Amino acid sequence: MSTNQYKHKTIIHESFEQLSELGHDTARKAVKEITSAFNPLAANFENPTKRERENGNNNFSDLDFDKLQKQYDGQDASQLDAARAQLAGSDAPNPKQQEYDYHRRVKREEEEYQLKKEQEEEEEERQEAYEEQQKKQLEEERRQAQSQGSPKGKIRKSILGGKGSQKSSSELPPELKSDAGRG
């Protein structure tokens, strides 16, 4: 593509942009003029300071509507910049948006930290409860082992070399003879 063709395309593009802006401005002005001409209530909404001055009271100052419009436009500028940045995908950062993003990021990190801390505390509580349960279980097992361990008697050794038989006092009640000890 030659530079001459490129210049023609940019000129055409710029002229279309200017034409569209002119069309928007004309449409806005036309709507404003039509509504003011055909609005029956427009006479009731005249400038009140003008009426007061006609009556002889000069204690009022006129409002500067252009100045007010500029202030309102300035208030909307940050929102418009954010919308333009989203639409255009521009790399130019908006300082107010950066502050907002930074605030959100810090807030999110604080919430994550609090959540992590709560989870660690819960884990510690679970661990302590588990250790306590283990201690109780060991204590119970020791009690059961002590209660099951009945006293055992002497083990008689066999003459033949076997293991021998265990004789316990708790296995059988003692044998009583009715006539023993009388004599």
Secondary structure, DSSP 8 states (H G I E B T S, - for coil): --HHHHHHHHHHHHHHHHHHHHHHHHHHHHHHHHHHHH-TTGGGGS-HHHHHHHTT--------HHHHHHHHHHHHHHHHHHHHHHHHT-S---HHHHHHHHHHHHHHHHHHHHHHHHHHHHHHHHHHHHHHHHHHHHHHHHHHHHHH------EE--TTSS--EE--TTTS-----TTTT--
